[in-house]
Amino acid sequence: MTRSLRFLAATFVMVLAPLAWSAAQEPRAMSIVDMINLPQLGDPQLSPDGRQLLYTLSNADWTANRRVSHIWRVNADGSGTVQLTTGARGENRPRWSPDGTRIAFVRTPGSGGAPDSLMAPRHRPWEIWTADAASGAGRLLWTAPETLRGSLPSTQGGTNLHWAAGGRIVFLSYQDGWPHLYSISES
């Protein structure tokens, strides 16, 4: 089976599994709460050898009033689903290393503190991590500056996190007020 067909098959399985579960229950109209509680799959990334898929699964966190995403790995045939990350505020943008042994991702650590106005400009912290693709054991690589300009990018494409040649990881940041691509060592 070609790489793209395996990717489509794995994505298809991930989308249909929750639908099959909900179809087995007593039929009723969906409410707003039901729709918010539906898990959301996103950002599928096929491994370089085409045998595994990384994806994010986000669930509603009613106490934090937000969705929290974590990174999962599944075999292309739909078997062997494993949750790789468990951070309190979540992780996203999983990217395979060129050799398929590690992943890079963005973690949004909790900021804590007293409640603040939704309209007040505030720093949105974020970090870049790498992890072993098999175990999920991770390591912090980079932390954004604790300034308003160092906040998580809100542009289309977000951080644009990618592995590059020569053992580098590239990403987008607004550290000086303008969008630039930055490069850091994978180690």
Disulfide bonds with the S-S distance in Angstrom:
none
